[in-house]
């Protein structure tokens, strides 16, 4: 398993290097994220999927090998995959979530809550949340502040994290508040438009230029900076997004009945998932349970992410030999 993980991480890292080189180099690519990820890499989702393969392979290695945590080679491959993923996407969750996954996998394996490890991971996550956020924000000036991470400026990272959390507390609803306040009074329902775009995510935008974007893009275009009645256009927004939240997405697409239906199905899914893990308390069941638990959501963006992650996860499990196709017997 270590060798196969190294092969996948190496392939993902090579994909990252080639992709950023074609975009003018790592610095130029990372600076472009300051314009908004949708503008910078909105049409390059397939590249991000291939780079994420290394992260998923690292998580699977940890799930199946109890000694992986004591292997320096493991932490080296994990670091390479996480750094590549962040520099490509600029998403802090792409770094923080895998670390949380390792903690949860440890807890499921030992059937105990790791308070000490939890405190370490929690503190690390807070520092990363602030530090990586400050690094990403510095791209808007055209000169990334690499020293934030290279010099381990923990105090600066924590200050930025505190600012970010305070800002979120001041506007806890995000785009959801604007949606509930103006839909359907001023702006018509989307009638599933953003969910269609999510379910057909595998169709390249180059082939379907009118493919709907995520709900957040519609929030930014039609609800912010506008007043009174606004007519929805047929073309997808070409602007960055403001998070709508899962409730906001379901509400704008299908109004109140949509919220009730979607979250009822969401609850049924979680009940099924809990029973699935109860009957499969092993490494395979744990890693599948974890990705489904965290990934499956009500918003269109969550649907896209979980489809991609599950396909990658199954591919990695097959490559590792942890999952096999059933044999077909002939009578």
C-alpha positions in Angstrom: 0.0 0.0 0.0 2.8 2.5 0.7 4.2 2.1 -2.8 0.9 2.4 -4.5 0.1 5.5 -2.4 3.4 7.1 -3.5 2.6 6.3 -7.1 -0.8 8.1 -6.8 0.6 11.0 -4.8 3.5 11.3 -7.3 1.0 11.3 -10.2 -1.2 13.9 -8.6 1.9 16.1 -7.8 3.1 15.8 -11.4 -0.3 16.8 -12.6 -0.2 19.8 -10.3 3.3 20.9 -11.6 2.3 20.6 -15.2 -1.0 22.4 -14.7 0.6 25.4 -12.9 3.4 25.5 -15.4 0.9 25.9 -18.2 -0.6 28.8 -16.2 2.7 30.7 -15.9 4.2 29.0 -12.8 3.1 28.4 -9.2 3.3 32.1 -8.2 1.3 33.4 -11.2 -1.3 30.7 -10.7 -1.6 31.3 -7.0 -1.9 35.1 -7.5 -4.7 34.4 -10.0 -6.8 32.9 -7.2 -7.0 36.4 -5.7 -9.5 37.2 -8.5 -11.8 34.5 -7.2 -11.5 30.8 -7.6 -14.4 30.7 -10.0 -12.7 33.1 -12.4 -9.3 31.5 -11.9 -10.0 27.7 -12.2 -13.7 27.5 -12.8 -13.2 25.6 -16.0 -10.4 23.4 -14.8 -12.3 21.2 -12.4 -10.9 18.0 -13.9 -7.4 19.1 -12.9 -8.4 19.6 -9.3 -10.0 16.2 -9.3 -6.7 14.5 -10.4 -4.7 16.5 -7.8 -7.2 15.5 -5.1 -6.4 11.9 -5.9 -3.2 12.1 -3.9 -5.1 13.4 -0.8 -7.6 10.6 -0.9 -4.9 8.0 -1.4 -3.1 9.3 1.7 -6.3 9.1 3.8 -7.0 5.5 2.6 -3.4 4.4 3.5 -4.0 5.7 7.0 -7.3 3.9 7.3 -5.9 0.5 6.3 -2.5 0.7 7.9 -2.5 1.2 11.7 1.2 1.9 11.6 1.0 4.6 9.0 1.0 7.3 11.6 4.5 6.3 12.8 5.9 6.2 9.3 7.7 9.4 8.3 7.2 8.5 4.6 3.5 8.7 5.2 3.6 12.2 6.6 5.8 13.2 3.7 3.4 12.0 1.1 0.5 13.6 3.0 2.3 16.9 3.2 3.0 16.8 -0.6 -0.6 16.1 -1.4 -2.1 18.7 0.9 0.3 21.5 -0.2 -0.4 20.7 -3.9 -4.1 20.7 -3.3 -4.1 24.1 -1.5 -1.8 25.8 -4.0 -4.1 24.7 -6.8 -7.5 25.5 -5.2 -6.7 28.0 -2.5 -9.3 26.2 -0.3 -8.5 25.8 3.3 -11.0 23.0 3.7 -8.9 20.9 1.3 -6.2 20.9 3.9 -8.1 20.9 7.2 -10.7 18.3 6.4 -8.2 15.5 5.6 -6.4 16.1 8.9 -9.8 15.9 10.7 -10.5 12.6 8.8 -7.3 11.1 10.2 -8.4 12.0 13.7 -11.8 10.5 13.2 -10.4 7.3 11.7 -8.1 7.0 14.7 -11.2 7.3 17.0 -13.2 4.8 15.0 -10.3 2.3 15.1 -9.6 2.6 18.8 -13.3 3.3 19.8 -12.3 6.1 22.0 -12.2 9.9 21.8 -8.6 11.1 21.5 -8.8 14.2 23.6 -5.0 15.0 23.4 -4.8 14.4 19.7 -8.1 16.3 19.2 -6.6 19.3 21.0 -3.5 19.2 18.8 -5.5 18.8 15.6 -7.9 21.5 16.6 -5.2 24.0 17.4 -3.4 23.1 14.1 -6.7 23.5 12.2 -7.2 27.0 13.7 -3.7 28.1 12.8 -4.1 26.7 9.3 -7.5 28.4 9.0 -5.9 31.7 9.8 -2.5 31.3 8.1 -3.7 29.9 4.9 -6.6 32.4 4.8 -4.1 35.3 5.3 -1.9 33.8 2.6 -4.8 33.5 0.2 -5.9 37.0 1.0 -2.5 38.4 0.2 -2.8 37.3 -3.4 -5.2 40.2 -3.9 -2.2 42.5 -3.6 -0.3 40.7 -6.4 2.4 39.5 -4.0 1.7 36.4 -1.9 2.9 36.7 1.7 4.7 33.3 1.7 6.5 34.3 5.0 3.2 33.6 6.9 3.7 29.9 6.4 7.5 29.7 5.8 8.3 31.6 9.0 5.5 30.0 11.0 3.9 33.3 12.0 1.4 31.7 14.4 0.3 34.9 16.0 -0.5 36.5 12.7 -2.4 33.4 11.7 -4.4 33.4 14.8 -5.2 37.1 14.4 -6.5 36.6 10.9 -8.5 33.6 12.0 -10.1 35.7 14.8 -11.0 38.4 12.2 -12.5 35.8 9.9 -14.6 34.2 12.6 -15.8 37.6 13.9 -16.8 38.6 10.3 -18.8 35.4 9.9 -20.5 36.0 13.2 -21.6 39.5 12.0 -23.2 37.9 8.9 -24.1 34.4 9.9 -26.7 33.9 7.2 -24.5 34.9 4.2 -26.4 34.6 1.0 -29.2 32.7 2.7 -30.5 35.9 4.3 -30.8 37.6 0.9 -32.5 34.6 -0.6 -35.2 34.3 2.0 -35.7 38.1 1.9 -36.2 38.5 -1.8 -37.3 35.1 -3.3 -39.9 34.7 -4.7 -41.1 38.3 -4.1 -38.4 40.1 -6.2 -36.6 37.2 -7.9 -38.2 34.1 -9.3 -37.4 30.5 -8.2 -34.6 28.7 -9.9 -36.7 25.5 -10.4 -33.8 23.1 -10.0 -31.5 25.0 -12.3 -28.4 24.8 -10.1 -29.1 21.2 -9.2 -29.2 20.3 -13.0 -25.8 21.9 -13.3 -24.5 19.9 -10.4 -25.9 16.5 -11.5 -24.4 17.1 -15.0 -21.0 18.4 -13.7 -19.1 15.9 -15.8 -20.1 17.7 -19.0 -17.3 20.2 -19.7 -18.3 23.8 -19.8 -16.5 24.1 -23.1 -19.2 21.8 -24.6 -22.1 23.3 -22.7 -21.4 27.0 -22.3 -24.9 27.6 -20.8 -24.5 25.0 -18.0 -25.8 26.5 -14.7 -23.3 27.4 -12.0 -23.6 27.0 -8.3 -26.3 28.8 -6.3 -23.7 31.2 -4.9 -23.1 32.7 -8.3 -26.8 33.5 -8.7 -26.8 35.1 -5.3 -24.0 37.4 -6.2 -25.5 38.4 -9.6 -29.2 38.8 -8.8 -29.5 39.5 -5.1 -26.5 41.6 -4.2 -26.2 45.1 -5.7 -29.8 45.0 -7.0 -33.1 46.3 -5.7 -36.7 45.6 -6.6 -37.9 43.0 -9.1 -35.1 41.3 -11.0 -35.5 39.0 -14.0 -33.4 35.9 -14.1 -31.3 35.6 -17.3 -30.9 32.4 -19.3 -27.1 32.6 -19.3 -25.2 31.4 -16.2 -23.6 34.1 -14.1 -19.9 34.9 -14.9 -19.1 36.2 -11.4 -17.8 34.9 -8.2 -20.2 33.4 -5.7 -21.6 34.3 -2.2 -22.4 31.1 -0.3 -26.1 30.4 -0.1 -25.9 27.5 2.4 -27.9 24.3 1.9 -31.2 25.7 3.1 -30.8 28.7 0.8 -30.1 26.5 -2.2 -33.0 24.3 -1.6 -35.3 27.2 -0.9 -34.4 29.2 -4.0 -34.8 26.2 -6.3 -38.0 24.6 -4.9 -39.3 27.0 -2.2 -40.4 25.8 1.2 -41.6 22.3 0.1 -38.1 21.8 -1.4 -36.5 22.5 1.9 -38.7 20.1 3.8 -38.3 17.3 1.2 -34.6 17.6 0.8 -33.8 17.6 4.5 -36.2 14.7 5.1 -34.3 12.7 2.5 -31.1 13.9 4.1 -32.2 12.5 7.5 -33.2 9.2 5.9 -29.8 9.0 4.3 -28.0 9.5 7.6 -30.1 6.8 9.2 -29.1 4.4 6.5 -25.5 5.5 6.7 -25.3 4.8 10.4 -26.7 1.3 9.9 -24.3 0.7 7.1 -21.3 1.4 9.3 -22.8 -0.7 12.2 -22.7 -3.7 9.9 -19.2 -2.8 8.4 -17.0 -1.7 11.3 -13.7 -2.1 9.5 -11.2 0.0 7.6 -13.2 -0.2 4.3 -16.5 0.7 6.0 -14.9 3.5 8.0 -13.4 5.3 5.1 -16.5 5.0 3.0 -18.7 6.1 5.9 -16.5 9.1 6.6 -16.5 10.4 3.0 -20.3 10.0 2.7 -20.9 11.5 6.2 -18.9 14.6 5.5 -19.5 14.9 1.7 -23.2 14.3 1.2 -25.2 17.5 1.5 -28.2 19.3 0.3 -26.5 22.1 -1.7 -25.6 21.6 -5.4 -21.9 22.2 -4.7 -22.0 19.3 -2.1 -23.4 17.0 -4.8 -20.6 17.8 -7.2 -17.9 17.3 -4.6 -19.3 14.0 -3.3 -19.7 12.5 -6.7 -16.1 13.4 -7.5 -14.8 12.1 -4.2 -16.7 8.9 -4.2 -15.5 8.1 -7.8 -11.9 8.8 -6.7 -12.3 6.9 -3.5 -13.6 3.8 -5.3 -10.8 4.1 -7.8 -8.2 4.2 -5.0 -9.8 1.3 -3.2 -9.7 -0.8 -6.4 -6.1 0.2 -7.1 -5.1 -0.8 -3.5 -7.0 -4.1 -3.8 -9.2 -3.2 -0.8 -12.3 -3.4 -3.0 -12.9 -5.9 -5.8 -15.5 -6.4 -8.4 -17.8 -9.4 -7.7 -16.9 -12.4 -9.8 -19.5 -13.5 -12.3 -20.1 -17.2 -12.2 -21.5 -19.0 -15.2 -23.8 -22.0 -14.8 
